[in-house]
Amino acid sequence: MKYEVINRGDRVSAELANTFHRLAADEQLAHDPAEPDIVVSIGGDGTLLHAFHQYVHRIEQTAFVGIHTGHLGFYADWKPEELEDLVRCMGRESALDEKIVKYPLAKVQITNESETQSFLALNECTLRGFESTLVAQLRVNDEDFEMFRGDGICISTPSGSTAYNKSLNGALIHPSLETIQIAEIASINNRVYRTLGSSMVLPRHHHCDIYPRAGRNIVLTIDHLNVDIGNFRSIRCQVAESKVRFVRYRPFPFWNRVKEAFIGDLLD
């Protein structure tokens, strides 16, 4: 089993990374940053997002597992005191595919005057106006849908529905559903600009094209990354063919994660 460790960089996470390497050597795991079977993220969900984009070129070969050194995350579900148990599982489990769960990703295609670039998002893609409101035409499956005016648009994956999308009153979607969700960020509604006013969920075989009005400054973000592609003409969003792979050595149901993250233990 080949592995790599990516940590948040704080003292606790760095010490855990060093301990992981020592324990991994005892289990005869091979440290291979170039072609790991498993990438271990030590920190929080943000650290795993960094790990995902670092190894997005190996999305079909590399799986991820997270150890949280802060609050419980949706991607990092092992505790620091369980480090030895995790390494032991990695050393003893030979049939890795049997422990893999796959989550949908969003495919974002950005077209300017000369080329089209493609990106994968684990959580979301956001489109915002900079120093002015965003004005954009939305087309769903090549049909005109609405003219949007407001702060921006958020396109999220099911696993990302618990992140920025939730703060926009979007729905929480189970990662077994192959969808993307489009949520408005502070839309303006009047006689000229009329939007749906609620989030919209598109299935795998649908797509949404966004055509920003020319001459306006726009900030485009893929997860935590700001994408600078100059003046672009359109953005196409849809469910990606590829999926992110997580290693689940033990069950941790999605709705249990939601409850622990947002509700906690209720008092009688």
Residue frames as qw, qx, qy, qz and C-alpha x, y, z in Angstrom:
[[0.000, 0.887, 0.461, 0.000, 0.00, 0.00, 0.00],
 [0.431, 0.203, 0.015, 0.879, 1.45, 3.36, -1.07],
 [0.202, -0.843, -0.478, 0.143, 0.50, 6.53, 0.78],
 [0.296, 0.393, -0.090, 0.866, 1.12, 10.25, 1.14],
 [0.303, -0.659, -0.552, 0.410, 0.33, 12.55, 4.09],
 [0.140, 0.529, 0.128, 0.827, -0.74, 16.18, 3.73],
 [0.362, -0.548, -0.598, 0.459, -1.16, 18.19, 6.92],
 [0.014, 0.940, 0.329, 0.089, -2.53, 21.64, 7.72],
 [0.469, 0.566, -0.215, 0.642, 0.85, 22.93, 8.85],
 [0.439, -0.754, 0.194, -0.449, 0.06, 23.73, 12.48],
 [0.083, -0.537, 0.797, -0.262, 2.10, 22.13, 15.24],
 [0.688, -0.047, 0.618, -0.377, -0.43, 19.45, 16.18],
 [0.847, 0.476, 0.063, -0.227, -1.04, 18.37, 12.59],
 [0.430, 0.701, -0.566, 0.057, 2.67, 18.31, 11.77],
 [0.286, -0.425, 0.804, -0.302, 3.43, 16.16, 14.83],
 [0.803, 0.155, 0.469, -0.334, 0.66, 13.75, 13.87],
 [0.727, 0.629, -0.233, -0.146, 2.09, 13.53, 10.34],
 [0.153, 0.622, -0.750, 0.165, 5.50, 12.58, 11.74],
 [0.532, -0.176, 0.744, -0.364, 3.89, 9.98, 13.99],
 [0.843, 0.387, 0.161, -0.337, 1.94, 8.60, 11.03],
 [0.553, 0.653, -0.515, -0.046, 5.13, 8.12, 9.00],
 [0.112, -0.463, 0.833, -0.281, 6.75, 6.24, 11.89],
 [0.665, 0.052, 0.627, -0.403, 3.74, 3.96, 12.40],
 [0.777, 0.540, -0.072, -0.317, 3.37, 3.43, 8.65],
 [0.318, 0.610, -0.725, 0.013, 6.95, 2.18, 8.44],
 [0.362, -0.225, 0.839, -0.339, 6.17, -0.40, 11.14],
 [0.727, 0.335, 0.479, -0.360, 3.21, -1.59, 9.03],
 [0.477, -0.079, 0.672, 0.561, 5.41, -1.72, 5.93],
 [0.397, 0.833, 0.373, -0.099, 3.43, 0.94, 4.09],
 [0.597, 0.124, 0.256, 0.750, 5.36, 2.64, 1.30],
 [0.004, 0.779, 0.156, -0.608, 5.62, 6.42, 1.32],
 [0.434, 0.215, 0.592, 0.644, 5.08, 7.45, -2.32],
 [0.115, 0.590, 0.213, -0.770, 4.13, 11.13, -2.83],
 [0.132, 0.278, -0.570, -0.762, 4.11, 10.70, -6.63],
 [0.547, -0.068, -0.654, -0.519, 1.65, 7.80, -7.00],
 [0.222, -0.129, 0.776, -0.576, -0.10, 7.12, -3.68],
 [0.243, -0.351, -0.873, -0.235, -2.97, 4.67, -3.33],
 [0.348, -0.785, -0.508, 0.065, -4.22, 6.67, -0.35],
 [0.200, 0.484, -0.183, 0.832, -3.70, 10.33, 0.58],
 [0.451, -0.565, -0.603, 0.336, -4.09, 10.95, 4.31],
 [0.030, 0.681, 0.060, 0.729, -5.25, 14.47, 5.13],
 [0.498, -0.414, -0.564, 0.513, -4.47, 15.74, 8.65],
 [0.043, 0.021, -0.069, 0.996, -6.24, 18.95, 9.61],
 [0.417, 0.413, 0.505, -0.634, -9.80, 19.65, 8.54],
 [0.647, 0.582, 0.492, -0.016, -12.04, 19.75, 5.50],
 [0.251, 0.927, -0.188, -0.204, -9.97, 22.61, 4.05],
 [0.295, -0.562, 0.741, 0.217, -6.85, 20.45, 4.21],
 [0.605, 0.182, 0.770, 0.093, -8.63, 17.68, 2.34],
 [0.498, 0.830, 0.199, -0.153, -9.73, 20.15, -0.33],
 [0.026, 0.824, -0.516, -0.232, -6.06, 21.07, -0.82],
 [0.460, -0.246, 0.843, 0.131, -5.17, 17.36, -1.01],
 [0.645, 0.510, 0.561, -0.096, -7.93, 16.72, -3.55],
 [0.444, 0.884, -0.039, -0.137, -6.74, 19.42, -5.93],
 [0.181, -0.701, 0.663, 0.189, -3.12, 18.37, -5.51],
 [0.301, -0.128, 0.931, 0.161, -4.02, 14.86, -6.67],
 [0.629, 0.474, 0.262, -0.558, -6.99, 15.59, -8.92],
 [0.451, 0.551, -0.592, -0.377, -4.91, 14.29, -11.86],
 [0.197, 0.148, -0.967, 0.059, -5.01, 10.85, -10.14],
 [0.566, -0.125, 0.235, -0.781, -8.70, 10.93, -9.30],
 [0.881, 0.075, -0.310, -0.348, -9.25, 7.39, -10.63],
 [0.730, 0.192, -0.596, 0.273, -6.28, 5.86, -8.78],
 [0.226, 0.176, -0.579, 0.764, -5.97, 7.74, -5.47],
 [0.464, -0.661, -0.562, -0.178, -8.38, 7.58, -2.52],
 [0.022, 0.550, -0.311, 0.775, -8.55, 9.96, 0.44],
 [0.603, -0.539, -0.576, 0.118, -9.00, 9.63, 4.18],
 [0.028, 0.718, -0.131, 0.683, -9.05, 12.46, 6.72],
 [0.546, -0.369, -0.572, 0.488, -7.94, 12.94, 10.33],
 [0.070, -0.853, -0.181, -0.485, -9.41, 16.07, 11.93],
 [0.511, -0.063, -0.457, 0.725, -7.34, 18.08, 14.37],
 [0.164, -0.103, 0.156, -0.969, -10.10, 20.60, 15.02],
 [0.637, 0.141, 0.367, -0.664, -13.85, 20.27, 14.73],
 [0.587, 0.166, 0.788, 0.084, -15.40, 17.20, 13.14],
 [0.220, 0.426, -0.389, -0.787, -15.54, 17.61, 9.38],
 [0.837, 0.322, 0.143, -0.418, -17.53, 16.05, 6.58],
 [0.750, 0.519, -0.408, 0.009, -14.40, 14.66, 4.97],
 [0.271, 0.433, -0.733, 0.449, -12.13, 14.17, 7.99],
 [0.762, -0.416, -0.171, -0.465, -13.74, 11.61, 10.27],
 [0.817, -0.118, -0.451, 0.340, -10.82, 10.06, 12.21],
 [0.390, -0.915, 0.054, -0.091, -9.67, 11.52, 15.52],
 [0.218, 0.752, -0.589, 0.199, -6.00, 12.06, 16.44],
 [0.490, -0.412, 0.708, -0.298, -6.17, 9.43, 19.18],
 [0.889, 0.221, 0.362, -0.174, -7.31, 6.90, 16.55],
 [0.300, 0.767, -0.499, -0.269, -4.17, 7.36, 14.44],
 [0.214, -0.352, 0.911, 0.028, -2.76, 3.92, 15.28],
 [0.614, 0.313, 0.679, -0.252, -6.07, 2.25, 14.43],
 [0.567, 0.752, -0.024, -0.334, -6.12, 3.94, 11.02],
 [0.156, 0.666, -0.707, -0.177, -2.54, 2.92, 10.19],
 [0.408, -0.121, 0.898, -0.117, -3.31, -0.63, 11.31],
 [0.668, 0.517, 0.440, -0.305, -6.34, -0.73, 9.00],
 [0.457, 0.788, -0.304, -0.279, -4.26, 0.53, 6.09],
 [0.037, -0.551, 0.832, 0.059, -1.61, -2.10, 6.76],
 [0.401, 0.002, 0.900, -0.168, -3.99, -5.04, 7.08],
 [0.630, 0.563, 0.368, -0.389, -6.59, -4.27, 4.43],
 [0.392, -0.173, 0.683, 0.591, -5.39, -5.75, 1.14],
 [0.207, 0.530, 0.721, 0.396, -8.66, -5.37, -0.83],
 [0.083, -0.234, -0.149, 0.957, -8.81, -1.56, -0.93],
 [0.239, -0.176, -0.525, -0.797, -11.65, -1.43, -3.47],
 [0.417, -0.476, -0.772, -0.056, -14.00, -3.05, -0.96],
 [0.340, -0.552, -0.438, 0.623, -13.51, -0.08, 1.39],
 [0.149, -0.006, 0.248, 0.957, -14.04, 2.65, -1.21],
 [0.230, 0.742, 0.579, -0.249, -17.05, 4.99, -1.37],
 [0.338, 0.191, 0.385, 0.837, -17.43, 7.39, -4.28],
 [0.078, 0.713, 0.400, -0.571, -18.93, 10.89, -4.22],
 [0.504, 0.715, 0.375, 0.307, -20.04, 12.94, -7.25],
 [0.368, -0.353, 0.078, 0.857, -18.02, 15.91, -8.44],
 [0.376, 0.843, 0.236, -0.304, -18.97, 18.99, -10.44],
 [0.610, 0.136, 0.392, 0.676, -17.40, 19.53, -13.83],
 [0.074, 0.881, 0.138, -0.448, -16.90, 23.19, -14.71],
 [0.622, 0.276, 0.407, 0.609, -15.98, 24.13, -18.29],
 [0.057, -0.820, -0.087, 0.562, -14.89, 27.73, -18.85],
 [0.618, 0.448, 0.438, 0.476, -14.78, 29.10, -22.38],
 [0.070, -0.727, 0.040, 0.682, -13.13, 32.32, -23.54],
 [0.500, 0.711, -0.175, -0.462, -12.42, 33.60, -27.04],
 [0.391, 0.596, -0.679, -0.176, -9.76, 31.00, -27.82],
 [0.365, 0.152, -0.911, 0.120, -10.08, 27.92, -25.59],
 [0.744, -0.473, -0.166, -0.441, -12.09, 25.88, -23.11],
 [0.155, 0.382, -0.800, 0.436, -10.64, 24.83, -19.75],
 [0.746, -0.370, -0.470, -0.294, -12.13, 22.13, -17.52],
 [0.050, -0.421, 0.669, -0.610, -12.03, 21.90, -13.73],
 [0.579, -0.359, -0.728, -0.066, -13.40, 19.52, -11.11],
 [0.254, -0.520, 0.312, -0.753, -14.95, 20.82, -7.89],
 [0.326, -0.119, -0.899, 0.267, -15.30, 18.75, -4.73],
 [0.003, -0.455, -0.605, 0.653, -17.44, 21.29, -2.86],
 [0.313, 0.824, 0.421, -0.213, -18.56, 24.09, -5.15],
 [0.405, 0.236, 0.281, 0.838, -17.90, 26.60, -7.87],
 [0.021, -0.794, -0.419, 0.439, -18.87, 30.21, -7.17],
 [0.354, 0.443, 0.346, 0.748, -19.29, 33.07, -9.61],
 [0.224, -0.760, -0.392, 0.467, -19.38, 36.60, -8.14],
 [0.308, 0.868, 0.115, 0.372, -19.40, 40.13, -9.37],
 [0.612, -0.257, -0.183, 0.725, -16.37, 42.21, -8.37],
 [0.107, -0.244, -0.061, 0.962, -17.07, 45.88, -7.56],
 [0.488, 0.085, -0.202, -0.845, -20.49, 45.48, -9.18],
 [0.775, 0.045, 0.486, -0.401, -23.36, 43.02, -9.30],
 [0.261, -0.105, 0.882, 0.378, -23.21, 39.90, -11.45],
 [0.649, 0.435, 0.078, -0.620, -25.47, 39.97, -14.49],
 [0.091, -0.272, 0.912, 0.294, -25.70, 36.70, -16.37],
 [0.749, 0.123, -0.256, -0.598, -27.98, 34.72, -18.65],
 [0.429, -0.221, 0.862, -0.155, -28.68, 31.16, -17.48],
 [0.694, 0.235, -0.444, -0.515, -29.55, 28.42, -19.94],
 [0.591, -0.222, 0.739, -0.235, -30.57, 24.92, -18.83],
 [0.622, 0.177, 0.741, 0.182, -30.11, 22.15, -21.39],
 [0.268, 0.074, 0.492, 0.825, -29.58, 24.79, -24.09],
 [0.096, -0.732, -0.572, -0.356, -32.88, 26.54, -23.33],
 [0.016, 0.481, -0.208, 0.852, -33.11, 30.09, -21.94],
 [0.462, -0.442, -0.736, 0.223, -34.05, 29.91, -18.26],
 [0.263, -0.902, -0.296, 0.175, -33.50, 33.27, -16.56],
 [0.372, 0.666, -0.186, 0.619, -31.55, 36.53, -16.51],
 [0.671, -0.528, -0.384, 0.352, -29.76, 36.72, -13.17],
 [0.170, 0.705, -0.203, 0.659, -28.72, 39.88, -11.37],
 [0.719, -0.685, -0.055, -0.105, -27.27, 39.78, -7.87],
 [0.366, -0.776, 0.509, 0.061, -24.12, 39.09, -5.88],
 [0.104, 0.467, -0.849, -0.223, -23.42, 35.73, -7.50],
 [0.900, 0.039, -0.225, -0.372, -24.20, 32.07, -8.16],
 [0.334, -0.481, 0.797, -0.148, -23.03, 28.97, -6.29],
 [0.834, 0.185, -0.415, -0.312, -22.90, 25.55, -7.98],
 [0.388, -0.520, 0.699, -0.300, -22.38, 22.79, -5.41],
 [0.454, 0.108, -0.876, -0.122, -21.90, 19.04, -5.32],
 [0.720, -0.496, -0.420, -0.244, -23.95, 16.82, -2.95],
 [0.707, -0.292, -0.378, 0.522, -21.07, 16.61, -0.46],
 [0.256, 0.110, -0.070, 0.958, -20.56, 20.37, -0.86],
 [0.302, -0.627, -0.474, -0.539, -24.23, 21.04, -0.17],
 [0.618, -0.644, -0.385, 0.235, -23.35, 21.22, 3.53],
 [0.511, -0.149, -0.033, 0.846, -20.84, 24.04, 2.93],
 [0.012, 0.144, -0.065, -0.987, -21.46, 27.46, 1.32],
 [0.303, -0.282, -0.692, -0.591, -24.65, 26.18, -0.29],
 [0.380, -0.521, -0.735, 0.209, -26.23, 25.63, 3.13],
 [0.187, -0.417, -0.258, 0.851, -25.62, 29.25, 4.12],
 [0.188, 0.072, -0.382, -0.902, -27.58, 30.21, 0.99],
 [0.639, 0.111, 0.449, -0.614, -30.55, 28.12, 2.20],
 [0.551, 0.309, -0.669, -0.392, -29.84, 25.42, -0.36],
 [0.931, -0.215, -0.031, -0.294, -30.92, 21.84, 0.28],
 [0.335, -0.531, 0.779, 0.004, -28.67, 19.22, 1.85],
 [0.836, 0.336, -0.270, -0.340, -28.27, 16.38, -0.66],
 [0.844, -0.325, 0.423, 0.055, -27.05, 12.87, 0.08],
 [0.019, -0.651, 0.623, 0.433, -23.79, 12.09, -1.82],
 [0.486, 0.099, 0.855, 0.150, -25.30, 8.92, -3.29],
 [0.463, 0.770, 0.414, -0.145, -27.35, 11.19, -5.60],
 [0.532, 0.025, 0.362, 0.765, -25.52, 12.27, -8.77],
 [0.108, 0.901, 0.404, 0.118, -26.55, 15.90, -8.94],
 [0.337, 0.097, -0.146, 0.925, -25.36, 19.49, -8.86],
 [0.115, -0.793, -0.560, 0.211, -27.23, 22.29, -7.10],
 [0.274, 0.417, 0.135, 0.856, -27.45, 25.89, -8.29],
 [0.303, -0.724, -0.513, 0.348, -28.11, 28.47, -5.55],
 [0.205, 0.820, 0.130, 0.518, -28.49, 32.22, -5.87],
 [0.490, -0.270, -0.346, 0.753, -26.38, 34.64, -3.87],
 [0.004, -0.586, -0.274, 0.763, -28.49, 37.71, -3.01],
 [0.271, 0.367, 0.660, 0.597, -30.47, 37.91, -6.25],
 [0.166, 0.298, 0.122, -0.932, -32.31, 41.08, -7.31],
 [0.191, 0.436, 0.854, 0.210, -35.87, 40.63, -8.52],
 [0.210, 0.506, 0.150, -0.823, -37.80, 43.33, -10.38],
 [0.703, 0.571, 0.223, -0.362, -39.62, 43.80, -13.68],
 [0.451, 0.728, -0.484, -0.177, -36.38, 43.50, -15.67],
 [0.268, 0.367, -0.877, 0.157, -34.56, 40.78, -13.76],
 [0.813, -0.241, 0.114, -0.517, -36.65, 37.85, -12.59],
 [0.232, 0.376, -0.894, 0.077, -35.06, 34.76, -11.06],
 [0.615, -0.248, -0.733, -0.151, -36.37, 31.53, -9.64],
 [0.383, -0.661, 0.225, -0.604, -35.63, 32.64, -6.09],
 [0.839, -0.384, 0.350, -0.161, -34.72, 29.19, -4.83],
 [0.224, -0.493, 0.793, 0.279, -32.00, 26.63, -5.41],
 [0.821, 0.375, -0.154, -0.402, -32.30, 24.25, -8.34],
 [0.588, -0.354, 0.722, 0.083, -31.06, 20.64, -8.49],
 [0.634, 0.535, -0.386, -0.405, -29.94, 19.18, -11.82],
 [0.936, -0.129, 0.327, -0.004, -29.43, 15.44, -12.42],
 [0.619, -0.325, 0.526, 0.484, -26.45, 13.83, -14.09],
 [0.502, 0.340, 0.611, 0.510, -27.60, 14.17, -17.68],
 [0.114, 0.945, 0.296, 0.080, -28.46, 17.92, -17.45],
 [0.556, -0.013, -0.051, 0.829, -26.22, 20.95, -17.76],
 [0.034, -0.933, -0.293, 0.207, -26.41, 24.66, -17.04],
 [0.553, 0.327, 0.115, 0.758, -24.64, 27.34, -19.08],
 [0.228, -0.841, -0.253, 0.421, -23.93, 30.75, -17.55],
 [0.501, 0.510, 0.219, 0.664, -23.20, 33.71, -19.83],
 [0.310, -0.623, -0.270, 0.666, -21.95, 36.74, -17.85],
 [0.317, 0.930, 0.187, 0.002, -22.59, 40.16, -19.30],
 [0.706, 0.304, -0.035, 0.639, -19.46, 41.47, -21.00],
 [0.139, 0.677, -0.102, 0.715, -17.50, 44.31, -19.47],
 [0.615, -0.692, 0.100, -0.365, -18.02, 43.33, -15.83],
 [0.145, 0.514, -0.796, 0.286, -15.33, 42.11, -13.46],
 [0.896, -0.228, -0.177, -0.337, -16.06, 38.59, -12.20],
 [0.187, -0.532, 0.793, -0.232, -14.43, 36.44, -9.52],
 [0.877, 0.051, -0.378, -0.290, -14.55, 32.70, -10.20],
 [0.292, -0.528, 0.736, -0.306, -13.69, 30.24, -7.43],
 [0.807, 0.033, -0.561, -0.180, -13.35, 26.44, -7.61],
 [0.754, -0.413, -0.430, 0.278, -13.52, 25.21, -4.00],
 [0.446, -0.772, -0.059, 0.450, -10.78, 27.30, -2.29],
 [0.525, -0.082, 0.398, 0.747, -8.99, 28.26, -5.55],
 [0.286, 0.778, 0.083, -0.553, -9.47, 31.58, -7.34],
 [0.677, 0.255, 0.553, 0.413, -9.36, 30.93, -11.08],
 [0.058, 0.734, -0.136, -0.663, -7.90, 33.69, -13.25],
 [0.574, 0.244, 0.680, 0.386, -8.79, 33.09, -16.89],
 [0.083, -0.078, 0.284, 0.952, -9.28, 36.65, -18.07],
 [0.520, 0.217, 0.044, -0.825, -12.44, 37.62, -19.92],
 [0.177, 0.056, 0.974, 0.130, -14.45, 34.44, -20.36],
 [0.356, -0.079, -0.454, -0.813, -17.56, 34.01, -22.46],
 [0.788, -0.267, -0.230, -0.505, -19.42, 31.19, -20.71],
 [0.178, -0.344, 0.861, -0.329, -19.35, 28.56, -17.98],
 [0.753, -0.087, -0.496, -0.423, -20.93, 25.12, -18.30],
 [0.302, -0.361, 0.741, -0.478, -21.70, 23.21, -15.10],
 [0.848, -0.014, -0.353, -0.396, -22.72, 19.56, -14.90],
 [0.839, -0.420, 0.340, -0.066, -22.13, 16.36, -12.95],
 [0.103, 0.672, -0.703, -0.208, -18.65, 15.05, -13.74],
 [0.856, 0.163, -0.463, -0.162, -17.96, 11.61, -15.16],
 [0.496, 0.219, -0.693, 0.475, -15.26, 11.07, -12.51],
 [0.624, -0.714, -0.209, -0.242, -15.92, 10.69, -8.80],
 [0.027, -0.666, 0.615, -0.421, -13.80, 11.32, -5.75],
 [0.805, -0.114, -0.583, 0.005, -12.87, 8.16, -3.82],
 [0.339, -0.650, 0.450, -0.510, -12.82, 7.97, -0.01],
 [0.466, 0.083, -0.867, 0.157, -11.62, 5.07, 2.11],
 [0.625, -0.458, 0.114, -0.622, -14.20, 3.96, 4.68],
 [0.325, 0.203, -0.896, 0.226, -12.71, 1.41, 7.06],
 [0.016, -0.351, -0.817, 0.458, -15.78, 1.85, 9.25],
 [0.036, 0.678, 0.611, 0.407, -19.29, 3.20, 8.63],
 [0.119, -0.379, -0.301, 0.867, -20.07, 6.85, 9.32],
 [0.272, 0.644, 0.683, 0.214, -23.45, 7.64, 7.67],
 [0.209, 0.401, 0.188, 0.872, -23.87, 11.02, 6.00],
 [0.379, -0.720, -0.293, -0.503, -26.88, 12.03, 8.08],
 [0.735, -0.535, -0.250, 0.334, -24.93, 11.24, 11.25],
 [0.500, 0.045, 0.031, 0.864, -22.30, 13.69, 10.05],
 [0.088, -0.579, -0.294, -0.756, -24.99, 16.30, 9.39],
 [0.604, -0.704, -0.348, -0.140, -26.47, 15.81, 12.85],
 [0.716, -0.399, -0.157, 0.551, -23.12, 16.06, 14.63],
 [0.403, 0.177, 0.138, 0.887, -22.05, 19.10, 12.62],
 [0.124, -0.393, -0.225, -0.883, -25.22, 21.19, 12.82],
 [0.637, -0.541, -0.295, -0.463, -27.45, 19.84, 15.58],
 [0.076, 0.410, -0.752, 0.511, -25.41, 17.94, 18.15],
 [0.249, -0.262, -0.908, 0.213, -26.96, 16.15, 21.09],
 [0.344, -0.535, -0.264, -0.725, -30.47, 17.31, 21.89],
 [0.083, -0.138, 0.717, -0.678, -31.52, 17.80, 25.48],
 [0.170, -0.441, -0.878, -0.074, -34.61, 15.99, 26.75]]
